Amino acid sequence: MSESQFWDDVDDYFTAHLAPEDEALRAALRDSEAAGLPSIAITAPQGKLLQLLAQIQGARSILELGTLGGYSTIWLARALPADGRLVSLEYSPRNAEVANRNIARAGLDKVVEVRVGAALESLPRLADEHPPPFDLVFIDADKANNPSYVEWAVKLTGPGSLIVVDNVVRGGRVADPDNPAPDVVGTRTALELIGRHPRLSATAIQTVGTKGYDGFALARVLP
């Protein structure tokens, strides 16, 4: 058995016993695939981790960068109270259309707002609304812009808020300072920004599983 098959099997075991998907989550993945969206959604164990982090935070407001088909959005929104708020930014109108259907089917359309457009245009408009600090920010959009996304996340959060940056390992390429790929450069720059930022305390975790070899960074906002 190959190493990747072991990873898949373990993820399946974790999903079955610790992060079972209900019909709304399964349908979100099915409809996303049927609509031709890229198969890059987080896994069920990763979704459950995000949900647990939001619950540990006691989150009432969440900001997500990168909606895709709404699978991660559903996991996160289910951690919110009935009067909570999740704002998800999605570049593609097609992705947003699929996500909104999936979110509504999960009964979360009163909690979740999907905003369409480039995140670096949506974020200043969101800031102009002067929302209360977001308790959790999940960054899972185009990796080249990760440094700017982190800077905006700090602006839109407060002390004690949590920032999660997904896909920071890039299959191990993140450790190569000579790799010129925009996703690697953006991720390295974001991690180095986080590491020296006076208001962030952070770490990063390497993971394996159905999504292959990758990982995520966690940053807590300091006073």
Secondary structure, DSSP 8 states (H G I E B T S, - for coil): --HHHHHHHHHHHHHHHHS---HHHHHHHHHHHHTT--S----HHHHHHHHHHHHHHT-SEEEEE--TTSHHHHHHHTTS-TT-EEEEEES-HHHHHHHHHHHHHTT-TTTEEEEES-HHHHHHHHHHT----EEEEEE-S-GGGHHHHHHHHHHTEEEEEEEEEE--SGGGGGG-TT---HHHHHHHHHHHHHHH-TTEEEEEEEE-STT-SEEEEEEEE--
